[in-house]
Amino acid sequence: MLKRPLSALFLLLAVVWSLGPVRASAAEHTIDVLIVYPQSATDHMQRIIQWQRNWGETEMGPFLDANFEHVSQIYQASGVDVELNVVHHQQIDLSYIDPSWTTTLSLALMNSELGTPTYVPYLAAIEALRNTHTADIVIYWRDFQDGGPTSNGAGSIGGPENEAYIHLTYGGIASTVVAHETGHLLGGQHSDGLQGSATFSIDGDTAILREYRTVMTIAYPLELPDYRYVWRFSSVGTNVTGEIDCSQLTGSLSTCAFDSTTSLGDVSHDAASVLSAMVPVVAAFRAGAPAVPTFAPLVQGLLILLMTASGLIALARRPN
């Protein structure tokens, strides 16, 4: 008695299911990031809060989510179709390897390809966490003035998954620095960045001739006042006129307003193309579990109505 109504129901369900899940991100590719730090999350957040670079957040998880949302925006605004997702973060303590582990870990991550015996237990500990959380890349966010390298660093420039590591100085958690260092893992080099001069204002001040840089740029200053990083990777044929997000390398977000059309890339400075080519490779370094389909509210409501209708039909046709 119920074959036809149920067949129709299953057909409708199949149609709804074929609509597919709503993507959590508009980006085609997602790079999952594991972040580790050497003290409690509460303690590690304190200076970022004091410096007012915390995006209004006081807890580690929301701060990292907000920060990496801005990193992803830099990529996407530059035409690089990727989202960087913090899949897990936690405090680590490797003092069982060596009391001075906090400085040695940075060196191990920067030189993972060498197979140095001293670094092996550090990399094994990091890889165990990475495998647990299926992270494509790992970032070690260091303590303030920890005695390690004075600059940030990436384990490779477009290298394999066993070199997909980054260490950040404490201030290096800034969105521009994270974009820069992850850009290295995606094949970007300093020479891909664009350095130039243009007349622009910063947060509404008087527009004057200043130096500007795209994200991958590391170069000697042009001896102009107040240089800023625009929040873009260089891209051939791309220009900016008017307002754009900008900052000092590790500074807070500002708004730069350019008086005239200004180049952000050319055939010799085209980081976006390099990064875009490498994104699918890095996003596949660690394959996570298949995502459970998540449907939009309208589709969810339709499913509920269909299931309810099925129940009512069954009740109506039940023999008395």
C-alpha positions in Angstrom: 0.0 0.0 0.0 2.8 2.5 0.8 5.2 1.7 -2.1 4.3 4.6 -4.3 4.2 7.3 -1.6 7.5 6.1 -0.2 9.0 5.8 -3.6 8.1 9.4 -4.3 9.5 10.4 -0.9 12.8 8.6 -1.6 12.9 10.3 -5.0 12.5 13.7 -3.4 15.1 12.9 -0.8 17.5 11.9 -3.5 16.9 15.3 -5.3 17.5 17.2 -2.1 20.6 15.1 -1.4 21.9 15.9 -4.9 21.9 19.6 -4.0 24.9 18.8 -1.9 26.2 20.2 1.3 26.8 23.8 1.9 30.5 24.5 2.0 31.9 25.8 5.2 34.2 28.0 3.1 33.7 29.6 -0.3 37.3 28.6 -1.1 37.9 25.6 -3.2 40.9 24.4 -1.1 41.4 24.3 2.6 44.8 24.0 4.3 44.5 22.7 7.9 46.9 24.2 10.3 48.1 22.8 13.7 49.4 25.6 16.0 51.6 24.7 19.1 52.9 27.1 21.7 55.1 26.6 24.8 52.9 27.9 27.6 49.3 27.9 28.6 46.9 29.5 26.2 45.9 32.1 28.8 49.5 33.1 29.5 50.5 33.0 25.8 47.7 35.5 24.9 48.7 38.2 27.4 51.1 40.3 25.4 48.9 40.1 22.2 46.1 41.5 24.3 48.3 44.2 25.8 49.5 45.2 22.3 45.9 45.3 21.2 46.6 43.0 18.3 44.1 40.4 19.5 41.1 41.2 17.2 39.1 41.9 20.3 39.4 38.3 21.5 40.7 37.3 24.9 40.8 33.5 24.4 43.2 31.6 22.2 40.7 29.7 20.0 38.6 32.7 19.0 41.8 34.8 18.5 43.4 32.3 16.2 40.2 31.9 14.2 39.9 35.6 13.7 43.6 36.0 12.9 43.5 33.2 10.3 40.3 34.5 8.8 42.3 37.7 8.0 45.1 35.6 6.6 42.7 33.8 4.3 41.2 37.1 3.2 44.7 38.2 2.1 45.0 35.1 0.0 41.5 35.3 -1.5 41.6 39.0 -2.2 44.8 38.3 -4.1 43.0 35.7 -6.2 44.4 32.6 -4.4 41.5 30.3 -3.8 42.4 28.9 -0.3 41.3 29.0 3.3 43.7 28.4 6.1 41.8 26.6 8.9 43.1 26.2 12.4 42.3 22.5 12.9 43.8 22.4 16.4 46.0 24.4 18.8 47.6 23.4 22.1 50.4 24.0 24.5 53.3 21.6 24.2 56.2 20.7 26.6 59.2 18.9 25.1 61.4 19.4 28.2 61.6 15.6 28.4 63.8 15.8 25.3 65.9 18.7 26.5 65.5 21.6 29.0 66.3 24.1 26.2 63.8 22.6 23.8 62.0 25.9 23.0 65.0 27.1 21.0 66.0 23.8 19.5 62.5 23.2 18.2 62.7 26.2 15.9 66.0 24.9 14.4 64.5 21.4 14.0 61.5 22.7 12.1 63.7 24.9 9.8 66.1 22.0 9.1 63.8 18.9 9.0 65.2 17.7 5.7 68.7 17.2 7.1 68.0 14.1 9.3 70.1 15.5 12.1 69.9 13.1 15.1 69.5 15.9 17.6 66.3 17.0 15.8 64.7 13.6 15.3 62.8 13.4 18.6 61.5 16.9 18.2 60.2 16.2 14.7 58.7 12.9 15.9 56.8 14.7 18.7 55.4 17.3 16.3 54.5 14.7 13.6 52.6 12.6 16.2 50.4 15.6 16.9 50.2 16.5 13.3 49.0 13.0 12.4 46.4 13.0 15.2 44.8 16.2 13.9 45.5 15.5 10.2 47.1 18.9 9.8 48.6 19.9 6.4 51.1 22.3 8.0 52.4 23.0 11.5 53.2 26.4 13.1 55.2 26.8 16.3 54.2 30.1 17.8 57.2 30.9 20.1 57.4 32.7 23.4 58.4 36.3 23.6 62.2 36.7 23.4 62.8 33.0 23.9 66.4 33.1 22.8 65.8 31.4 19.5 66.2 32.9 16.0 65.4 36.6 15.8 63.3 36.2 12.7 60.4 34.0 11.6 61.0 31.1 9.3 59.5 28.5 7.0 60.9 24.9 6.6 60.9 25.1 2.8 60.0 27.1 -0.2 57.4 24.9 -1.9 58.9 21.8 -0.4 57.3 18.4 0.5 55.1 17.6 3.5 58.0 16.7 5.8 59.2 20.3 5.5 55.8 22.0 5.9 56.7 23.7 9.2 56.8 27.3 10.3 58.2 28.9 13.4 57.0 32.4 14.4 58.4 34.8 16.9 55.9 36.0 19.4 55.0 39.1 17.3 55.1 37.0 14.2 51.6 35.7 14.7 50.5 38.9 12.8 48.3 38.2 9.8 50.8 39.6 7.3 53.7 37.5 8.7 51.6 34.3 8.7 50.6 35.0 5.1 54.2 35.6 4.2 55.6 32.5 5.9 52.8 30.2 4.6 53.5 31.8 1.2 57.0 30.4 1.4 55.5 26.9 2.0 53.4 27.5 -1.1 56.5 28.3 -3.2 56.6 32.1 -2.8 59.9 33.9 -2.7 60.9 37.4 -1.5 61.7 38.3 -5.1 58.1 37.6 -6.0 57.1 40.6 -3.9 56.6 44.1 -5.3 58.2 47.1 -3.7 57.3 50.6 -5.0 56.4 54.2 -4.1 53.1 56.0 -4.4 51.2 58.8 -2.8 48.8 57.5 -0.2 47.4 58.2 3.2 47.3 56.0 6.3 44.2 56.0 8.4 43.1 59.3 7.0 46.3 61.3 7.5 47.7 63.5 4.8 48.6 61.6 1.6 52.3 61.8 0.9 54.8 59.9 -1.2 55.5 56.6 0.7 56.9 53.2 0.1 54.5 50.2 -0.2 55.1 46.5 -0.4 53.2 43.4 -1.2 53.2 40.5 1.3 56.1 38.5 0.1 58.5 41.5 -0.1 61.6 41.6 2.1 63.9 44.4 0.8 65.9 47.4 1.9 63.7 50.4 2.5 63.5 53.1 -0.2 64.2 55.8 2.4 60.7 57.1 2.2 58.6 57.7 5.4 56.2 55.2 6.9 56.3 52.2 4.5 53.4 49.9 4.6 52.6 46.4 3.5 49.4 46.3 1.5 47.4 43.1 2.3 47.9 41.5 -1.1 50.2 39.1 -2.8 51.6 40.5 -6.0 49.6 39.5 -9.1 50.4 40.4 -12.7 48.1 43.1 -14.0 46.6 43.9 -10.6 46.3 47.5 -9.4 44.9 49.4 -6.4 43.1 52.7 -6.4 41.6 54.1 -3.2 41.4 52.2 0.1 43.1 48.9 0.9 44.0 47.1 4.1 47.6 47.6 5.1 49.9 47.5 8.1 53.5 47.4 9.2 54.8 43.9 8.9 53.8 43.0 12.5 51.6 45.9 13.2 47.8 46.5 13.6 45.5 46.7 10.7 45.3 50.2 9.0 43.6 51.6 5.9 45.8 53.0 3.1 44.2 55.2 0.5 46.0 55.5 -2.8 45.5 58.7 -4.7 46.1 57.2 -8.1 46.2 53.7 -9.8 49.1 51.8 -8.4 50.5 48.5 -9.6 50.5 45.5 -7.3 52.2 43.1 -9.8 53.8 42.5 -13.1 55.3 39.6 -15.1 58.3 39.6 -12.8 56.3 40.0 -9.6 53.4 37.5 -9.6 53.3 35.6 -6.3 49.6 34.8 -6.7 50.2 32.5 -9.7 53.0 30.6 -7.9 50.9 30.2 -4.7 47.8 29.1 -6.6 49.7 26.3 -8.4 50.9 24.9 -5.1 47.7 25.3 -3.0 46.2 21.9 -4.1 49.4 20.1 -3.3 49.7 21.5 0.3 46.0 21.1 1.0 46.4 17.4 0.3 49.4 16.8 2.6 47.1 15.3 5.2 43.7 13.9 4.3 41.2 14.3 7.0 38.0 12.3 7.5 35.2 13.0 5.0 33.1 16.0 6.0 29.6 15.2 7.2 27.2 17.0 4.8 25.7 20.2 6.2 22.6 21.5 4.5 21.3 25.1 4.4 18.3 25.9 6.7 15.9 25.8 3.8 17.0 22.4 2.7 16.9 21.1 6.3 13.3 22.4 6.6 12.4 20.6 3.4 13.8 17.3 4.7 11.9 17.7 7.9 8.6 18.3 6.0 9.2 15.3 3.8 9.9 13.1 6.7 6.8 14.4 8.5 4.7 13.8 5.4 6.0 10.3 5.2 4.8 9.6 8.8 1.4 11.1 8.1 0.9 9.0 5.0 1.9 5.9 6.9 -0.6 6.7 9.7 -3.4 7.4 7.2 -2.9 4.1 5.4 -2.6 2.0 8.6 -5.4 -0.6 8.7 -8.0 0.1 11.4 
